[in-house]
């Protein structure tokens, strides 16, 4: 029996129920805090990754550390001057790109697409590096052969278009 003036002890009270709204708000607040924490951590990781990318030099074809060199040419076959200079691939401007694609379209309509531009740049890089014309033609045939049935004759025509449009040889 309860006497007047004496509070009920905590043990005898029924458990307090929280309102569903309060539980919902508490859960939403915790979820938001967790999401914000993940976002901040992700931003810091991204910033650190960008800093590392900015301070790391780009890999070079001629400075490959592997024992066999890069591609199908051994590192020992490169001249000292070629190994020391950075690899710069000429890039066609807008007008040169249109002329390049038009020339490739005349050789074979299947060559008229954007991927042909990067393939042409690689072939130009081979020419600028001083690789033999026959070897460059063979590599060009393999590069462009996936989209069209390109033979050595057509590869020679592709090289002529590349040299006429943007590649200094």
C-alpha positions in Angstrom: 0.0 0.0 0.0 1.2 3.5 -0.8 1.5 6.1 1.8 1.0 9.7 1.2 4.0 11.8 0.6 6.3 8.9 -0.3 7.2 8.6 -4.0 6.9 5.2 -5.7 10.2 3.4 -6.1 11.5 3.0 -9.7 11.3 -0.7 -9.4 7.6 -0.6 -9.0 6.9 1.7 -12.0 5.8 0.2 -15.3 8.5 0.6 -18.1 8.3 3.9 -20.0 7.4 3.6 -23.6 8.9 6.0 -26.1 6.7 7.4 -28.7 7.0 6.0 -32.2 7.8 9.5 -33.6 10.7 9.9 -31.2 12.1 6.5 -32.2 11.7 7.4 -35.9 13.5 10.7 -35.5 16.3 9.1 -33.4 16.8 6.4 -36.1 16.8 9.0 -38.9 19.3 11.2 -37.1 21.6 8.2 -36.5 21.3 7.2 -40.2 22.0 10.7 -41.4 25.1 10.9 -39.1 26.4 7.6 -40.4 25.8 8.6 -44.0 27.5 12.0 -43.5 30.5 10.2 -41.9 30.8 7.9 -44.9 30.6 10.8 -47.2 33.4 12.7 -45.4 35.6 9.7 -45.3 35.0 9.1 -49.0 35.8 12.7 -49.9 39.1 12.4 -47.9 40.0 9.2 -49.7 39.2 10.7 -53.0 41.3 13.8 -52.3 44.2 11.6 -51.2 43.9 9.6 -54.4 43.9 12.7 -56.5 47.0 14.0 -54.7 48.8 10.7 -55.4 47.8 10.7 -59.0 49.0 14.3 -59.4 52.4 13.6 -57.9 53.0 10.3 -59.9 54.5 10.6 -63.3 52.7 9.0 -66.2 54.1 5.7 -67.4 56.2 5.8 -70.5 56.5 3.2 -73.3 60.3 3.6 -73.4 60.9 3.5 -69.6 59.2 0.2 -68.9 61.0 -1.6 -66.1 60.1 -5.1 -67.2 62.8 -7.4 -68.5 61.3 -7.8 -72.0 60.6 -4.1 -72.6 57.3 -2.8 -73.9 55.2 -4.4 -76.6 57.0 -6.5 -79.1 60.2 -4.5 -79.0 62.8 -5.3 -76.4 64.1 -2.4 -74.3 67.7 -3.0 -75.5 66.6 -2.3 -79.1 65.7 1.3 -78.4 68.3 3.9 -79.0 69.7 5.9 -76.1 68.0 9.1 -77.5 64.6 7.3 -77.9 64.8 6.0 -74.3 65.6 9.4 -72.8 62.9 11.5 -74.6 59.3 11.5 -73.4 56.7 9.8 -75.6 54.6 12.5 -77.3 51.9 11.4 -79.7 50.8 14.0 -82.2 47.1 14.6 -81.9 44.9 15.8 -84.8 43.0 19.0 -84.5 39.2 19.2 -85.4 39.8 19.8 -89.1 42.5 17.2 -89.3 40.2 14.7 -87.5 37.5 15.3 -90.1 40.1 14.8 -92.9 41.5 11.7 -91.2 38.0 10.1 -90.9 37.1 11.1 -94.5 40.3 9.4 -95.8 39.7 6.3 -93.7 36.1 6.2 -95.0 37.5 6.2 -98.6 39.7 3.2 -97.8 36.9 1.3 -96.0 33.6 2.7 -94.6 34.0 0.4 -91.5 37.0 2.5 -90.5 34.9 5.7 -90.0 34.5 5.8 -86.2 36.0 7.5 -83.2 38.2 4.6 -82.2 40.2 5.0 -85.5 41.5 8.3 -84.2 43.4 6.7 -81.2 44.6 3.9 -83.5 45.9 6.5 -85.9 47.7 8.3 -83.1 49.4 5.0 -82.1 50.5 4.4 -85.7 51.8 8.0 -85.9 53.7 7.4 -82.6 55.4 4.4 -84.2 56.4 6.5 -87.3 57.7 9.3 -85.1 59.7 6.8 -83.0 61.6 5.8 -86.1 60.2 2.3 -86.5 60.6 0.7 -89.9 57.8 1.3 -92.4 57.1 -2.4 -92.9 56.8 -3.0 -89.2 54.5 0.1 -88.7 52.3 -1.1 -91.6 52.0 -4.6 -89.9 51.2 -3.0 -86.6 48.7 -0.7 -88.3 47.1 -3.7 -90.0 46.7 -5.4 -86.6 45.3 -2.3 -85.0 42.7 -1.6 -87.6 42.0 -5.2 -88.5 39.4 -5.7 -85.8 36.9 -3.4 -87.5 37.5 -4.2 -91.1 39.4 -6.8 -93.1 42.6 -4.6 -93.3 45.5 -6.1 -95.3 49.0 -4.8 -95.7 48.0 -2.8 -98.8 45.2 -1.1 -96.9 47.5 -0.5 -93.9 49.9 1.3 -96.2 47.0 3.5 -97.4 46.0 4.1 -93.8 49.5 5.2 -93.1 49.5 7.6 -96.1 46.2 9.2 -94.8 47.7 9.5 -91.3 50.9 11.2 -92.7 48.9 13.5 -95.0 46.5 14.7 -92.3 48.4 15.2 -89.0 51.5 13.1 -88.5 54.9 14.7 -89.0 57.3 12.0 -90.3 
